[in-house]
Amino acid sequence: MSQATCDRCQAPLVKDASYCDGCGQRSRAAIRRVRLAVRIEILFFGAIALMVLAFAVSQIHR
Ligand SMILES: [Zn+2]
Protein backbone atom coordinates (compact mmCIF):
# COMPACT_ATOMS: atom_id res chain seq x y z
CA MET A 1 0.00 0.00 0.00
CA SER A 2 1.53 3.34 -1.01
CA GLN A 3 1.01 6.63 0.71
CA ALA A 4 -0.96 9.28 -1.20
CA THR A 5 -0.21 12.42 0.81
CA CYS A 6 2.57 13.76 3.02
CA ASP A 7 2.18 13.23 6.78
CA ARG A 8 3.48 16.71 7.57
CA CYS A 9 2.13 19.10 4.90
CA GLN A 10 -0.57 16.91 3.27
CA ALA A 11 0.86 17.59 -0.20
CA PRO A 12 0.21 14.80 -2.72
CA LEU A 13 3.14 12.37 -3.01
CA VAL A 14 4.50 10.81 -6.18
CA LYS A 15 3.88 7.04 -6.17
CA ASP A 16 6.56 5.21 -4.14
CA ALA A 17 8.28 8.51 -3.32
CA SER A 18 10.80 8.41 -0.49
CA TYR A 19 10.52 12.11 0.30
CA CYS A 20 7.85 14.83 0.01
CA ASP A 21 8.55 17.35 -2.73
CA GLY A 22 6.99 20.13 -0.64
CA CYS A 23 8.63 19.87 2.79
CA GLY A 24 11.18 17.05 2.50
CA GLN A 25 9.42 14.83 5.02
CA ARG A 26 10.23 11.12 4.61
CA SER A 27 7.34 8.96 3.44
CA ARG A 28 6.24 6.12 5.71
CA ALA A 29 7.68 3.51 3.34
CA ALA A 30 11.05 5.29 3.44
CA ILE A 31 10.95 5.43 7.25
CA ARG A 32 10.27 1.66 7.29
CA ARG A 33 13.21 1.04 4.96
CA VAL A 34 15.53 3.12 7.16
CA ARG A 35 14.37 1.27 10.31
CA LEU A 36 14.97 -2.08 8.60
CA ALA A 37 18.46 -1.00 7.51
CA VAL A 38 19.31 0.16 11.04
CA ARG A 39 18.04 -3.14 12.49
CA ILE A 40 20.16 -5.18 10.07
CA GLU A 41 23.19 -3.03 10.93
CA ILE A 42 22.65 -3.61 14.67
CA LEU A 43 22.25 -7.36 14.12
CA PHE A 44 25.42 -7.44 12.02
CA PHE A 45 27.38 -5.45 14.61
CA GLY A 46 26.05 -7.71 17.38
CA ALA A 47 27.13 -10.82 15.52
CA ILE A 48 30.67 -9.46 15.10
CA ALA A 49 30.82 -8.35 18.74
CA LEU A 50 29.68 -11.84 19.78
CA MET A 51 32.37 -13.50 17.64
CA VAL A 52 35.08 -11.24 19.07
CA LEU A 53 33.83 -11.94 22.60
CA ALA A 54 33.70 -15.70 21.98
CA PHE A 55 37.24 -15.58 20.62
CA ALA A 56 38.47 -13.58 23.62
CA VAL A 57 36.83 -15.99 26.06
CA SER A 58 38.28 -18.99 24.23
CA GLN A 59 41.75 -17.45 24.57
CA ILE A 60 41.34 -16.85 28.30
CA HIS A 61 40.17 -20.40 29.11
CA ARG A 62 42.90 -22.16 27.20
ZN1 LIG B 1 5.34 17.42 2.92
N, CA, C, O and the ligand as a Tripos MOL2 file, in Angstrom:
@<TRIPOS>MOLECULE
protein
  249   247    63     0     0
PROTEIN
NO_CHARGES

@<TRIPOS>ATOM
      1 N           0.8530   -1.2000    0.0000 N.3       1 MET1
      2 CA          0.0000    0.0000    0.0000 C.3       1 MET1
      3 C           0.8820    1.2410    0.0000 C.2       1 MET1
      4 O           1.7350    1.3840    0.8760 O.2       1 MET1
      5 N           0.6970    2.1410   -0.9590 N.am      2 SER2
      6 CA          1.5320    3.3390   -1.0080 C.3       2 SER2
      7 C           0.7750    4.5380   -0.4340 C.2       2 SER2
      8 O          -0.4550    4.5830   -0.4070 O.2       2 SER2
      9 N           1.5370    5.4580    0.0000 N.am      3 GLN3
     10 CA          1.0130    6.6300    0.7100 C.3       3 GLN3
     11 C           0.6640    7.7170   -0.3050 C.2       3 GLN3
     12 O           1.4700    8.0150   -1.1860 O.2       3 GLN3
     13 N          -0.5160    8.3100   -0.1950 N.am      4 ALA4
     14 CA         -0.9650    9.2780   -1.1990 C.3       4 ALA4
     15 C          -0.5530   10.7090   -0.8660 C.2       4 ALA4
     16 O          -0.2440   11.4960   -1.7610 O.2       4 ALA4
     17 N          -0.5490   11.0420    0.4240 N.am      5 THR5
     18 CA         -0.2120   12.4200    0.8110 C.3       5 THR5
     19 C           0.8400   12.4350    1.9160 C.2       5 THR5
     20 O           1.0170   11.4640    2.6520 O.2       5 THR5
     21 N           1.5320   13.5680    2.0050 N.am      6 CYS6
     22 CA          2.5670   13.7610    3.0160 C.3       6 CYS6
     23 C           1.9510   13.8090    4.4110 C.2       6 CYS6
     24 O           0.8690   14.3650    4.5990 O.2       6 CYS6
     25 N           2.6570   13.2120    5.4030 N.am      7 ASP7
     26 CA          2.1750   13.2280    6.7820 C.3       7 ASP7
     27 C           2.2760   14.6270    7.3890 C.2       7 ASP7
     28 O           1.4820   14.9810    8.2620 O.2       7 ASP7
     29 N           3.2400   15.4210    6.9360 N.am      8 ARG8
     30 CA          3.4820   16.7090    7.5720 C.3       8 ARG8
     31 C           2.6730   17.8230    6.9070 C.2       8 ARG8
     32 O           1.9770   18.5700    7.5940 O.2       8 ARG8
     33 N           2.7570   17.9460    5.5610 N.am      9 CYS9
     34 CA          2.1340   19.1000    4.9020 C.3       9 CYS9
     35 C           0.9220   18.7180    4.0540 C.2       9 CYS9
     36 O           0.2780   19.5830    3.4610 O.2       9 CYS9
     37 N           0.6100   17.4120    3.9970 N.am     10 GLN10
     38 CA         -0.5700   16.9080    3.2670 C.3      10 GLN10
     39 C          -0.4770   17.1020    1.7550 C.2      10 GLN10
     40 O          -1.4730   16.9250    1.0530 O.2      10 GLN10
     41 N           0.6850   17.4590    1.2470 N.am     11 ALA11
     42 CA          0.8570   17.5930   -0.2020 C.3      11 ALA11
     43 C           0.7780   16.2100   -0.8430 C.2      11 ALA11
     44 O           1.1940   15.2310   -0.2240 O.2      11 ALA11
     45 N           0.2570   16.1020   -2.0630 N.am     12 PRO12
     46 CA          0.2060   14.7950   -2.7250 C.3      12 PRO12
     47 C           1.6110   14.2740   -3.0180 C.2      12 PRO12
     48 O           2.4790   15.0300   -3.4550 O.2      12 PRO12
     49 N           1.8340   12.9760   -2.7780 N.am     13 LEU13
     50 CA          3.1400   12.3680   -3.0070 C.3      13 LEU13
     51 C           3.1550   11.6220   -4.3380 C.2      13 LEU13
     52 O           2.1500   11.0390   -4.7450 O.2      13 LEU13
     53 N           4.2920   11.6470   -5.0030 N.am     14 VAL14
     54 CA          4.4980   10.8120   -6.1810 C.3      14 VAL14
     55 C           4.4750    9.3560   -5.7210 C.2      14 VAL14
     56 O           4.9230    9.0600   -4.6140 O.2      14 VAL14
     57 N           3.9660    8.4460   -6.5430 N.am     15 LYS15
     58 CA          3.8790    7.0420   -6.1670 C.3      15 LYS15
     59 C           5.2650    6.4910   -5.8030 C.2      15 LYS15
     60 O           6.2370    6.6770   -6.5350 O.2      15 LYS15
     61 N           5.3260    5.8090   -4.6490 N.am     16 ASP16
     62 CA          6.5640    5.2100   -4.1420 C.3      16 ASP16
     63 C           7.6650    6.2400   -3.8740 C.2      16 ASP16
     64 O           8.8480    5.9000   -3.8880 O.2      16 ASP16
     65 N           7.2820    7.4870   -3.6310 N.am     17 ALA17
     66 CA          8.2770    8.5120   -3.3200 C.3      17 ALA17
     67 C           8.8770    8.2520   -1.9430 C.2      17 ALA17
     68 O           8.1860    7.7870   -1.0370 O.2      17 ALA17
     69 N          10.1560    8.5520   -1.7910 N.am     18 SER18
     70 CA         10.8020    8.4110   -0.4910 C.3      18 SER18
     71 C          10.6830    9.6930    0.3210 C.2      18 SER18
     72 O          10.6680    9.6620    1.5510 O.2      18 SER18
     73 N          10.5970   10.8150   -0.3780 N.am     19 TYR19
     74 CA         10.5200   12.1130    0.2960 C.3      19 TYR19
     75 C           9.3860   12.9350   -0.2970 C.2      19 TYR19
     76 O           8.9970   12.7230   -1.4450 O.2      19 TYR19
     77 N           8.8540   13.8720    0.4830 N.am     20 CYS20
     78 CA          7.8490   14.8260    0.0140 C.3      20 CYS20
     79 C           8.5480   15.9220   -0.7870 C.2      20 CYS20
     80 O           9.5910   16.4320   -0.3760 O.2      20 CYS20
     81 N           7.9710   16.2780   -1.9220 N.am     21 ASP21
     82 CA          8.5460   17.3540   -2.7290 C.3      21 ASP21
     83 C           8.3690   18.7060   -2.0570 C.2      21 ASP21
     84 O           9.1790   19.6130   -2.2520 O.2      21 ASP21
     85 N           7.3010   18.8420   -1.2600 N.am     22 GLY22
     86 CA          6.9910   20.1270   -0.6350 C.3      22 GLY22
     87 C           7.8880   20.4420    0.5510 C.2      22 GLY22
     88 O           8.5210   21.4970    0.5770 O.2      22 GLY22
     89 N           7.9550   19.5460    1.5360 N.am     23 CYS23
     90 CA          8.6330   19.8660    2.7870 C.3      23 CYS23
     91 C           9.8260   18.9620    3.0770 C.2      23 CYS23
     92 O          10.5680   19.2200    4.0250 O.2      23 CYS23
     93 N          10.0270   17.9140    2.2890 N.am     24 GLY24
     94 CA         11.1810   17.0530    2.5000 C.3      24 GLY24
     95 C          10.9610   15.9710    3.5370 C.2      24 GLY24
     96 O          11.8860   15.2320    3.8740 O.2      24 GLY24
     97 N           9.7490   15.8710    4.0420 N.am     25 GLN25
     98 CA          9.4200   14.8350    5.0250 C.3      25 GLN25
     99 C           9.5420   13.4510    4.3890 C.2      25 GLN25
    100 O           9.1070   13.2520    3.2550 O.2      25 GLN25
    101 N          10.1300   12.4930    5.1100 N.am     26 ARG26
    102 CA         10.2280   11.1230    4.6060 C.3      26 ARG26
    103 C           8.8530   10.4810    4.5490 C.2      26 ARG26
    104 O           8.0360   10.6830    5.4470 O.2      26 ARG26
    105 N           8.5930    9.7160    3.5100 N.am     27 SER27
    106 CA          7.3400    8.9630    3.4420 C.3      27 SER27
    107 C           7.4170    7.7850    4.4090 C.2      27 SER27
    108 O           8.5010    7.3910    4.8420 O.2      27 SER27
    109 N           6.2580    7.2300    4.7400 N.am     28 ARG28
    110 CA          6.2370    6.1240    5.7140 C.3      28 ARG28
    111 C           7.0210    4.9180    5.2130 C.2      28 ARG28
    112 O           7.6900    4.2430    5.9950 O.2      28 ARG28
    113 N           6.9410    4.6420    3.9050 N.am     29 ALA29
    114 CA          7.6840    3.5090    3.3380 C.3      29 ALA29
    115 C           9.1800    3.7240    3.4980 C.2      29 ALA29
    116 O           9.9220    2.7860    3.7880 O.2      29 ALA29
    117 N           9.6270    4.9840    3.3060 N.am     30 ALA30
    118 CA         11.0520    5.2860    3.4440 C.3      30 ALA30
    119 C          11.4920    5.1420    4.8920 C.2      30 ALA30
    120 O          12.5880    4.6530    5.1650 O.2      30 ALA30
    121 N          10.6370    5.5680    5.8250 N.am     31 ILE31
    122 CA         10.9530    5.4280    7.2510 C.3      31 ILE31
    123 C          11.1040    3.9480    7.5990 C.2      31 ILE31
    124 O          12.0120    3.5630    8.3360 O.2      31 ILE31
    125 N          10.1840    3.1080    7.0490 N.am     32 ARG32
    126 CA         10.2700    1.6650    7.2920 C.3      32 ARG32
    127 C          11.5780    1.1030    6.7590 C.2      32 ARG32
    128 O          12.2300    0.2930    7.4170 O.2      32 ARG32
    129 N          11.9600    1.5390    5.5570 N.am     33 ARG33
    130 CA         13.2100    1.0430    4.9610 C.3      33 ARG33
    131 C          14.4030    1.4240    5.8130 C.2      33 ARG33
    132 O          15.3100    0.6160    6.0110 O.2      33 ARG33
    133 N          14.4120    2.6630    6.3240 N.am     34 VAL34
    134 CA         15.5300    3.1180    7.1590 C.3      34 VAL34
    135 C          15.5810    2.2930    8.4360 C.2      34 VAL34
    136 O          16.6550    1.8680    8.8600 O.2      34 VAL34
    137 N          14.3990    2.0600    9.0660 N.am     35 ARG35
    138 CA         14.3660    1.2690   10.3080 C.3      35 ARG35
    139 C          14.9040   -0.1260   10.0640 C.2      35 ARG35
    140 O          15.6590   -0.6540   10.8800 O.2      35 ARG35
    141 N          14.5170   -0.7320    8.9350 N.am     36 LEU36
    142 CA         14.9720   -2.0810    8.5960 C.3      36 LEU36
    143 C          16.4930   -2.0970    8.4330 C.2      36 LEU36
    144 O          17.1670   -3.0040    8.9210 O.2      36 LEU36
    145 N          17.0280   -1.0760    7.7370 N.am     37 ALA37
    146 CA         18.4640   -1.0050    7.5110 C.3      37 ALA37
    147 C          19.2100   -0.8660    8.8350 C.2      37 ALA37
    148 O          20.2490   -1.4940    9.0370 O.2      37 ALA37
    149 N          18.6720   -0.0370    9.7390 N.am     38 VAL38
    150 CA         19.3080    0.1570   11.0440 C.3      38 VAL38
    151 C          19.2900   -1.1550   11.8250 C.2      38 VAL38
    152 O          20.2790   -1.5160   12.4610 O.2      38 VAL38
    153 N          18.1530   -1.8730   11.7740 N.am     39 ARG39
    154 CA         18.0390   -3.1440   12.4860 C.3      39 ARG39
    155 C          19.0520   -4.1570   11.9650 C.2      39 ARG39
    156 O          19.6890   -4.8570   12.7520 O.2      39 ARG39
    157 N          19.2030   -4.2380   10.6570 N.am     40 ILE40
    158 CA         20.1630   -5.1750   10.0700 C.3      40 ILE40
    159 C          21.5780   -4.8060   10.5030 C.2      40 ILE40
    160 O          22.3900   -5.6800   10.8060 O.2      40 ILE40
    161 N          21.8690   -3.5040   10.5300 N.am     41 GLU41
    162 CA         23.1910   -3.0330   10.9300 C.3      41 GLU41
    163 C          23.4820   -3.4230   12.3750 C.2      41 GLU41
    164 O          24.5860   -3.8640   12.6940 O.2      41 GLU41
    165 N          22.4790   -3.2570   13.2530 N.am     42 ILE42
    166 CA         22.6500   -3.6060   14.6680 C.3      42 ILE42
    167 C          22.8800   -5.1070   14.8150 C.2      42 ILE42
    168 O          23.7500   -5.5370   15.5730 O.2      42 ILE42
    169 N          22.0910   -5.9060   14.0810 N.am     43 LEU43
    170 CA         22.2520   -7.3610   14.1170 C.3      43 LEU43
    171 C          23.6540   -7.7610   13.6700 C.2      43 LEU43
    172 O          24.3040   -8.6010   14.2920 O.2      43 LEU43
    173 N          24.1060   -7.1430   12.5780 N.am     44 PHE44
    174 CA         25.4230   -7.4400   12.0150 C.3      44 PHE44
    175 C          26.5120   -7.0910   13.0230 C.2      44 PHE44
    176 O          27.4340   -7.8740   13.2510 O.2      44 PHE44
    177 N          26.3930   -5.8970   13.6280 N.am     45 PHE45
    178 CA         27.3750   -5.4520   14.6120 C.3      45 PHE45
    179 C          27.3710   -6.3880   15.8160 C.2      45 PHE45
    180 O          28.4260   -6.7330   16.3470 O.2      45 PHE45
    181 N          26.1660   -6.8000   16.2470 N.am     46 GLY46
    182 CA         26.0480   -7.7060   17.3810 C.3      46 GLY46
    183 C          26.7120   -9.0410   17.1120 C.2      46 GLY46
    184 O          27.3680   -9.6110   17.9840 O.2      46 GLY46
    185 N          26.5330   -9.5390   15.8830 N.am     47 ALA47
    186 CA         27.1300  -10.8220   15.5200 C.3      47 ALA47
    187 C          28.6500  -10.7420   15.5780 C.2      47 ALA47
    188 O          29.3040  -11.6670   16.0600 O.2      47 ALA47
    189 N          29.2200   -9.6330   15.0850 N.am     48 ILE48
    190 CA         30.6750   -9.4570   15.1000 C.3      48 ILE48
    191 C          31.1650   -9.3270   16.5320 C.2      48 ILE48
    192 O          32.1730   -9.9250   16.9090 O.2      48 ILE48
    193 N          30.4400   -8.5330   17.3380 N.am     49 ALA49
    194 CA         30.8200   -8.3520   18.7390 C.3      49 ALA49
    195 C          30.8110   -9.6910   19.4710 C.2      49 ALA49
    196 O          31.6880   -9.9690   20.2890 O.2      49 ALA49
    197 N          29.8050  -10.5200   19.1650 N.am     50 LEU50
    198 CA         29.6830  -11.8400   19.7830 C.3      50 LEU50
    199 C          30.8610  -12.7320   19.3990 C.2      50 LEU50
    200 O          31.4060  -13.4480   20.2390 O.2      50 LEU50
    201 N          31.2500  -12.6840   18.1170 N.am     51 MET51
    202 CA         32.3730  -13.5000   17.6430 C.3      51 MET51
    203 C          33.6710  -13.0800   18.3110 C.2      51 MET51
    204 O          34.4750  -13.9190   18.7190 O.2      51 MET51
    205 N          33.8680  -11.7540   18.4200 N.am     52 VAL52
    206 CA         35.0770  -11.2370   19.0700 C.3      52 VAL52
    207 C          35.1010  -11.6700   20.5320 C.2      52 VAL52
    208 O          36.1350  -12.0960   21.0460 O.2      52 VAL52
    209 N          33.9530  -11.5570   21.1930 N.am     53 LEU53
    210 CA         33.8300  -11.9400   22.5980 C.3      53 LEU53
    211 C          34.0990  -13.4290   22.7810 C.2      53 LEU53
    212 O          34.8210  -13.8300   23.6940 O.2      53 LEU53
    213 N          33.5080  -14.2500   21.9020 N.am     54 ALA54
    214 CA         33.7010  -15.6980   21.9830 C.3      54 ALA54
    215 C          35.1710  -16.0450   21.7900 C.2      54 ALA54
    216 O          35.7070  -16.9240   22.4670 O.2      54 ALA54
    217 N          35.8160  -15.3480   20.8620 N.am     55 PHE55
    218 CA         37.2360  -15.5850   20.6180 C.3      55 PHE55
    219 C          38.0550  -15.2010   21.8430 C.2      55 PHE55
    220 O          38.9590  -15.9360   22.2420 O.2      55 PHE55
    221 N          37.7430  -14.0490   22.4430 N.am     56 ALA56
    222 CA         38.4670  -13.5780   23.6170 C.3      56 ALA56
    223 C          38.3300  -14.5570   24.7670 C.2      56 ALA56
    224 O          39.3060  -14.8810   25.4430 O.2      56 ALA56
    225 N          37.0790  -15.0350   24.9850 N.am     57 VAL57
    226 CA         36.8300  -15.9890   26.0610 C.3      57 VAL57
    227 C          37.5780  -17.2890   25.8010 C.2      57 VAL57
    228 O          38.1340  -17.8810   26.7260 O.2      57 VAL57
    229 N          37.5970  -17.7350   24.5490 N.am     58 SER58
    230 CA         38.2800  -18.9900   24.2340 C.3      58 SER58
    231 C          39.7920  -18.8620   24.4610 C.2      58 SER58
    232 O          40.4610  -19.8540   24.7530 O.2      58 SER58
    233 N          40.3250  -17.6560   24.3270 N.am     59 GLN59
    234 CA         41.7510  -17.4470   24.5700 C.3      59 GLN59
    235 C          42.0610  -17.4450   26.0590 C.2      59 GLN59
    236 O          43.1220  -17.9080   26.4770 O.2      59 GLN59
    237 N          41.1310  -16.9230   26.8640 N.am     60 ILE60
    238 CA         41.3440  -16.8550   28.3050 C.3      60 ILE60
    239 C          41.3210  -18.2540   28.9240 C.2      60 ILE60
    240 O          42.1530  -18.5730   29.7730 O.2      60 ILE60
    241 N          40.3690  -19.0850   28.4990 N.am     61 HIS61
    242 CA         40.1700  -20.3990   29.1130 C.3      61 HIS61
    243 C          40.9940  -21.4990   28.4390 C.2      61 HIS61
    244 O          40.5910  -22.6620   28.4520 O.2      61 HIS61
    245 N          42.1100  -21.1560   27.8660 N.am     62 ARG62
    246 CA         42.8980  -22.1640   27.2010 C.3      62 ARG62
    247 C          43.6220  -23.0310   28.2250 C.2      62 ARG62
    248 O          44.3490  -23.9520   27.8520 O.2      62 ARG62
    249 ZN          5.3370   17.4210    2.9180 Zn       63 ZN63
@<TRIPOS>BOND
     1     1     2 1
     2     2     3 1
     3     3     4 2
     4     3     5 am
     5     5     6 1
     6     6     7 1
     7     7     8 2
     8     7     9 am
     9     9    10 1
    10    10    11 1
    11    11    12 2
    12    11    13 am
    13    13    14 1
    14    14    15 1
    15    15    16 2
    16    15    17 am
    17    17    18 1
    18    18    19 1
    19    19    20 2
    20    19    21 am
    21    21    22 1
    22    22    23 1
    23    23    24 2
    24    23    25 am
    25    25    26 1
    26    26    27 1
    27    27    28 2
    28    27    29 am
    29    29    30 1
    30    30    31 1
    31    31    32 2
    32    31    33 am
    33    33    34 1
    34    34    35 1
    35    35    36 2
    36    35    37 am
    37    37    38 1
    38    38    39 1
    39    39    40 2
    40    39    41 am
    41    41    42 1
    42    42    43 1
    43    43    44 2
    44    43    45 am
    45    45    46 1
    46    46    47 1
    47    47    48 2
    48    47    49 am
    49    49    50 1
    50    50    51 1
    51    51    52 2
    52    51    53 am
    53    53    54 1
    54    54    55 1
    55    55    56 2
    56    55    57 am
    57    57    58 1
    58    58    59 1
    59    59    60 2
    60    59    61 am
    61    61    62 1
    62    62    63 1
    63    63    64 2
    64    63    65 am
    65    65    66 1
    66    66    67 1
    67    67    68 2
    68    67    69 am
    69    69    70 1
    70    70    71 1
    71    71    72 2
    72    71    73 am
    73    73    74 1
    74    74    75 1
    75    75    76 2
    76    75    77 am
    77    77    78 1
    78    78    79 1
    79    79    80 2
    80    79    81 am
    81    81    82 1
    82    82    83 1
    83    83    84 2
    84    83    85 am
    85    85    86 1
    86    86    87 1
    87    87    88 2
    88    87    89 am
    89    89    90 1
    90    90    91 1
    91    91    92 2
    92    91    93 am
    93    93    94 1
    94    94    95 1
    95    95    96 2
    96    95    97 am
    97    97    98 1
    98    98    99 1
    99    99   100 2
   100    99   101 am
   101   101   102 1
   102   102   103 1
   103   103   104 2
   104   103   105 am
   105   105   106 1
   106   106   107 1
   107   107   108 2
   108   107   109 am
   109   109   110 1
   110   110   111 1
   111   111   112 2
   112   111   113 am
   113   113   114 1
   114   114   115 1
   115   115   116 2
   116   115   117 am
   117   117   118 1
   118   118   119 1
   119   119   120 2
   120   119   121 am
   121   121   122 1
   122   122   123 1
   123   123   124 2
   124   123   125 am
   125   125   126 1
   126   126   127 1
   127   127   128 2
   128   127   129 am
   129   129   130 1
   130   130   131 1
   131   131   132 2
   132   131   133 am
   133   133   134 1
   134   134   135 1
   135   135   136 2
   136   135   137 am
   137   137   138 1
   138   138   139 1
   139   139   140 2
   140   139   141 am
   141   141   142 1
   142   142   143 1
   143   143   144 2
   144   143   145 am
   145   145   146 1
   146   146   147 1
   147   147   148 2
   148   147   149 am
   149   149   150 1
   150   150   151 1
   151   151   152 2
   152   151   153 am
   153   153   154 1
   154   154   155 1
   155   155   156 2
   156   155   157 am
   157   157   158 1
   158   158   159 1
   159   159   160 2
   160   159   161 am
   161   161   162 1
   162   162   163 1
   163   163   164 2
   164   163   165 am
   165   165   166 1
   166   166   167 1
   167   167   168 2
   168   167   169 am
   169   169   170 1
   170   170   171 1
   171   171   172 2
   172   171   173 am
   173   173   174 1
   174   174   175 1
   175   175   176 2
   176   175   177 am
   177   177   178 1
   178   178   179 1
   179   179   180 2
   180   179   181 am
   181   181   182 1
   182   182   183 1
   183   183   184 2
   184   183   185 am
   185   185   186 1
   186   186   187 1
   187   187   188 2
   188   187   189 am
   189   189   190 1
   190   190   191 1
   191   191   192 2
   192   191   193 am
   193   193   194 1
   194   194   195 1
   195   195   196 2
   196   195   197 am
   197   197   198 1
   198   198   199 1
   199   199   200 2
   200   199   201 am
   201   201   202 1
   202   202   203 1
   203   203   204 2
   204   203   205 am
   205   205   206 1
   206   206   207 1
   207   207   208 2
   208   207   209 am
   209   209   210 1
   210   210   211 1
   211   211   212 2
   212   211   213 am
   213   213   214 1
   214   214   215 1
   215   215   216 2
   216   215   217 am
   217   217   218 1
   218   218   219 1
   219   219   220 2
   220   219   221 am
   221   221   222 1
   222   222   223 1
   223   223   224 2
   224   223   225 am
   225   225   226 1
   226   226   227 1
   227   227   228 2
   228   227   229 am
   229   229   230 1
   230   230   231 1
   231   231   232 2
   232   231   233 am
   233   233   234 1
   234   234   235 1
   235   235   236 2
   236   235   237 am
   237   237   238 1
   238   238   239 1
   239   239   240 2
   240   239   241 am
   241   241   242 1
   242   242   243 1
   243   243   244 2
   244   243   245 am
   245   245   246 1
   246   246   247 1
   247   247   248 2
@<TRIPOS>SUBSTRUCTURE
     1 MET1         2 RESIDUE 1 A MET
     2 SER2         6 RESIDUE 1 A SER
     3 GLN3        10 RESIDUE 1 A GLN
     4 ALA4        14 RESIDUE 1 A ALA
     5 THR5        18 RESIDUE 1 A THR
     6 CYS6        22 RESIDUE 1 A CYS
     7 ASP7        26 RESIDUE 1 A ASP
     8 ARG8        30 RESIDUE 1 A ARG
     9 CYS9        34 RESIDUE 1 A CYS
    10 GLN10       38 RESIDUE 1 A GLN
    11 ALA11       42 RESIDUE 1 A ALA
    12 PRO12       46 RESIDUE 1 A PRO
    13 LEU13       50 RESIDUE 1 A LEU
    14 VAL14       54 RESIDUE 1 A VAL
    15 LYS15       58 RESIDUE 1 A LYS
    16 ASP16       62 RESIDUE 1 A ASP
    17 ALA17       66 RESIDUE 1 A ALA
    18 SER18       70 RESIDUE 1 A SER
    19 TYR19       74 RESIDUE 1 A TYR
    20 CYS20       78 RESIDUE 1 A CYS
    21 ASP21       82 RESIDUE 1 A ASP
    22 GLY22       86 RESIDUE 1 A GLY
    23 CYS23       90 RESIDUE 1 A CYS
    24 GLY24       94 RESIDUE 1 A GLY
    25 GLN25       98 RESIDUE 1 A GLN
    26 ARG26      102 RESIDUE 1 A ARG
    27 SER27      106 RESIDUE 1 A SER
    28 ARG28      110 RESIDUE 1 A ARG
    29 ALA29      114 RESIDUE 1 A ALA
    30 ALA30      118 RESIDUE 1 A ALA
    31 ILE31      122 RESIDUE 1 A ILE
    32 ARG32      126 RESIDUE 1 A ARG
    33 ARG33      130 RESIDUE 1 A ARG
    34 VAL34      134 RESIDUE 1 A VAL
    35 ARG35      138 RESIDUE 1 A ARG
    36 LEU36      142 RESIDUE 1 A LEU
    37 ALA37      146 RESIDUE 1 A ALA
    38 VAL38      150 RESIDUE 1 A VAL
    39 ARG39      154 RESIDUE 1 A ARG
    40 ILE40      158 RESIDUE 1 A ILE
    41 GLU41      162 RESIDUE 1 A GLU
    42 ILE42      166 RESIDUE 1 A ILE
    43 LEU43      170 RESIDUE 1 A LEU
    44 PHE44      174 RESIDUE 1 A PHE
    45 PHE45      178 RESIDUE 1 A PHE
    46 GLY46      182 RESIDUE 1 A GLY
    47 ALA47      186 RESIDUE 1 A ALA
    48 ILE48      190 RESIDUE 1 A ILE
    49 ALA49      194 RESIDUE 1 A ALA
    50 LEU50      198 RESIDUE 1 A LEU
    51 MET51      202 RESIDUE 1 A MET
    52 VAL52      206 RESIDUE 1 A VAL
    53 LEU53      210 RESIDUE 1 A LEU
    54 ALA54      214 RESIDUE 1 A ALA
    55 PHE55      218 RESIDUE 1 A PHE
    56 ALA56      222 RESIDUE 1 A ALA
    57 VAL57      226 RESIDUE 1 A VAL
    58 SER58      230 RESIDUE 1 A SER
    59 GLN59      234 RESIDUE 1 A GLN
    60 ILE60      238 RESIDUE 1 A ILE
    61 HIS61      242 RESIDUE 1 A HIS
    62 ARG62      246 RESIDUE 1 A ARG
    63 ZN63       249 GROUP 0 **** ****
